[in-house]
Amino acid sequence: MLIAFDCRIIRDKNPAGISRVTLEFLKKVLAYDKKNNYMLIFDSLEMKDFVIYHIRHIKKPYKILVVPFGVLTLDNLFRLPKILNERSVDIYYQSYYFVSPFYKKYKTVITVHDLIHFFYPYLKMGFLRRMFHVVRLAPRMIFRRVEKIVTVSTNTSRDLVKMFKVSPKKIRIIHNGVSEHFRPIDIRKARAFMKEKYDISKPYILYVGRNEPHKNIKALILAYTKLPPLIQERHQLILAGKEDPKYSEPIRELIKSHNIEKRVCFTGYVDESDLPFVYSGASVFVFPSFYEGFGIPVLEAMACGAPVVCSNSSSLPEAGGEAALYADPCDIGKFAEHIENVLSNQMLREDLINKGFNQIKNFTWFGATTALLECFNELGPKT
C-alpha cells in the first residue's frame, strides 16, 4: 500500500506537543514498517529539510510531496484529495482532525489528541479554525467520513463519543509512548546542568508545558505561595516551556503581586535533549492542568525519576496511574499539601519514584507504533 503521512502539523524547528508526537511516530513508522510504502506531505521546504534531517538514519525509501497550502485551509479540503487521488494513495494519515471529507478515493486515518479547542474556544485561533470549532457541523462530517479515528486516551475517546456521537467501533485507543532518552540523570550532573544553563542552584519545583489558561499555571503559583516559608526559601519554582505572549502577562503579574519574582524562573522553550536533565534535577514535578488529551510530561517526569503531583482531571489519572498524587485542579490547598508532603517525606518520595518507573513500562513507542500500523493494515486489501 501507499500511505500518505502528513507532516504539516510539524510547524517549527522546536517541536512540542502534537508536533513532537507526530515526529516520533514518523520515525518509528518508517523504521518498523517493512510492508508498506510511504509518501511524506509538507507545505514548506524548510520543514521538509528539518524532518528529513531527523529521519536521516532510516534506510527505508519514501516519496516526498510538497503542497503550497497548510492544514487549516480551504485548499486542504478541496485540492489535497484530488492530488492524493492522482498519486494513487491508499491510506492518508493525519495526526490532526482537520481533513477533507470530500472527493477522496483513499481511506483516512486521523489521530485526535484532544478536543481542547471545543472545551476552551477562547484559545488563540485564526478565523477559519475558530469557526471550525464553534460551528461543529464540519468536524461531525469529518468524523463520520473517516475510516478510523485514533485517540491517545480513553478520556478523549469518551469525549468524542459524547460530543460528536462517534461510533466506538471506529475508535482505536493508542497511548503515546515515552522516548527512550527520558531516563534518570545523575542528580549532580542534572544540578550542574541547571546551574550552567539557567543559573539555578537551589532545589526546585518543576512545571513543564505551555502557558495557556487551561494549563492552570496560576494554581501552581498560588500553591507555591501557600508552602511553608522555609520550603519556599529552599526551593525555586521553575516554569519550563515555550511561552505564548498572549498569556504571559497575567501569570507574571500574579508572581509580582506575591513578591516572589526572585524565586520563580521562566526557562522558555527547552530542547528535547535537555529535558531529561531538567526533569531529573527536580525535587517534585507538578502538573495542575484542567484538561489534557494524554499528559506526556507526567510520564517523562516519571521516567526521569521525579515524583509527580498532578490534577485529577481528564486523562491525567489514566497516564499517571497509581504513581502520582492527585488534586482537583481548583483545590490549591491540596496541591500545596501534596507538594509539601513530597518534599518533606523521603519514604513517600521514593515510593512515588519507584511506582513511576513501573508506570512508564505501560507506554512505549514500539507498542504505540505497532498499534498504528495495525490500523493501517486493517484498512488495506484483504489477502
LINLIN-V913476 format. One record per pair of residues at least 24 apart in sequence whose C-alpha atoms are under 7 Angstrom apart, sorted by sequence separation. I is the first residue (numbers start at 0). J is the second residue. D is the distance in Angstrom with one decimal. If there is no record, write none. Layout:
i: {I	I}
j: {J	J}
d: {D	D}
//
This chain:
i: {37	38	39	40	41	42	75	77	139	149	151	279	281	283	284	285	286	291	294	36	37	38	39	40	41	42	242	278	279	293	38	42	71	236	237	238	239	240	241	279	30	42	70	235	236	237	238	239	240	241	278	26	235	236	237	238	239	240	275	323	239	240	308	322	29	204	239	308	202	203	204	205	206	207	208	209	201	202	203	204	205	206	207	208	209	210	322	4	6	7	201	202	203	204	205	206	207	209	210	217	322	1	2	3	4	5	6	7	201	203	0	1	2	3	4	5	6	7	11	211	0	1	2	3	4	5	210	322	3	12	108	111	107	108	109	110	111	112	320	107	108	109	110	111	112	289	100	106	107	108	109	110	288	100	287	99	113	306	98	100	306	306	305	304	301	302	301	302	301	71	302	282	298	7	7	219	216	215	21	214	215	214	215	213	214	205	213	204	213	203	204	205	206	202	203	204	205	206	202	204	205	206	192	193	3	2	1	2	3	4	5	189	1	2	3	4	5	189	0	1	2	3	4	207	189	190	184	189	183	184	182	186	181	186	184	183	222	226	221	222	225	222	223	218	222	226	181	183	184	182	183	177	181	182	183	177	181	155	152	151	152	151	154	154	152	113	113	112	177	176	177	178	175	176	177	174	176	175	176	175	174	173	173	28	27	24}
j: {61	62	63	64	65	66	99	101	163	173	175	303	305	307	308	309	310	315	318	61	62	63	64	65	66	67	267	303	304	318	64	68	97	262	263	264	265	266	267	305	57	69	97	262	263	264	265	266	267	268	305	54	263	264	265	266	267	268	303	351	268	269	337	351	59	234	269	338	233	234	235	236	237	238	239	240	233	234	235	236	237	238	239	240	241	242	354	37	39	40	234	235	236	237	238	239	240	242	243	250	355	35	36	37	38	39	40	41	235	237	35	36	37	38	39	40	41	42	46	246	36	37	38	39	40	41	246	358	40	49	145	148	145	146	147	148	149	150	358	146	147	148	149	150	151	328	140	146	147	148	149	150	328	141	328	141	155	348	141	144	351	352	352	352	352	355	355	356	356	128	359	342	359	69	70	287	287	287	94	287	288	288	289	288	289	281	289	281	290	281	282	283	284	281	282	283	284	285	282	284	285	286	276	277	88	88	88	89	90	91	92	276	89	90	91	92	93	277	89	90	91	92	93	296	279	280	275	280	275	276	275	279	275	280	279	279	331	335	331	332	335	334	335	331	335	339	299	302	303	302	303	298	302	303	304	299	303	292	292	292	293	293	313	314	314	291	292	292	362	362	363	364	362	363	364	362	364	364	367	367	367	367	370	368	368	368}
d: {5.1	4.4	5.0	4.8	4.7	4.9	6.9	6.9	6.0	6.5	6.2	5.1	6.2	6.0	6.2	5.5	6.5	6.8	6.3	6.7	6.2	5.5	6.0	5.8	6.3	5.5	6.3	6.0	6.0	6.6	6.7	5.8	6.7	6.2	5.9	6.1	5.9	6.6	4.8	6.1	6.2	5.9	6.8	5.0	4.8	4.9	5.0	5.0	4.9	4.2	6.4	6.0	5.9	6.3	6.2	6.5	5.8	4.5	6.1	6.4	6.8	6.0	6.8	5.4	6.4	6.6	6.8	6.9	6.8	4.7	6.2	6.1	6.2	6.2	6.3	5.3	6.6	5.0	4.6	4.9	4.9	5.0	4.7	4.9	5.5	5.7	4.8	6.8	6.4	6.6	6.0	6.5	5.6	6.0	6.3	6.0	5.6	5.9	6.5	6.4	5.0	6.3	6.1	5.8	6.0	5.9	5.5	5.1	6.4	6.5	5.1	4.8	4.8	4.7	5.0	4.7	5.7	6.1	7.0	6.2	6.0	5.6	6.2	5.9	6.2	6.9	6.4	6.6	6.9	7.0	6.4	6.9	5.2	6.2	6.6	5.8	6.1	5.9	6.9	5.5	4.8	5.2	4.5	5.0	5.6	5.9	7.0	6.1	6.7	5.9	6.0	5.7	6.6	5.4	5.6	6.9	5.8	6.1	6.8	5.7	5.4	5.2	6.2	5.5	6.6	6.8	4.8	5.9	6.2	6.7	6.4	6.9	6.2	6.8	6.6	6.6	6.9	5.8	6.5	6.6	5.1	4.2	6.3	6.0	6.1	6.0	5.4	6.0	6.4	5.5	5.8	6.3	6.0	6.8	5.7	5.2	4.8	5.5	6.3	6.1	6.0	6.1	6.9	7.0	6.5	6.2	5.3	6.0	6.2	6.3	6.1	4.8	5.3	4.8	4.7	5.0	5.2	6.8	5.9	6.6	5.8	6.0	6.5	6.7	6.2	5.6	6.8	5.0	6.9	6.1	6.5	6.5	5.4	5.7	5.6	5.6	5.3	6.0	6.8	6.5	6.2	6.0	6.5	5.9	4.7	6.7	6.1	6.8	7.0	5.3	4.0	6.8	5.7	4.5	5.5	6.4	5.8	5.9	6.6	6.8	5.9	6.1	6.1	5.3	6.4	6.8	4.2	5.4	6.1	4.6	5.7	6.9	6.4	4.1	6.5	6.7	4.3	6.7	6.4	6.1	6.3	5.8	6.7	6.1	6.4	6.6}
//
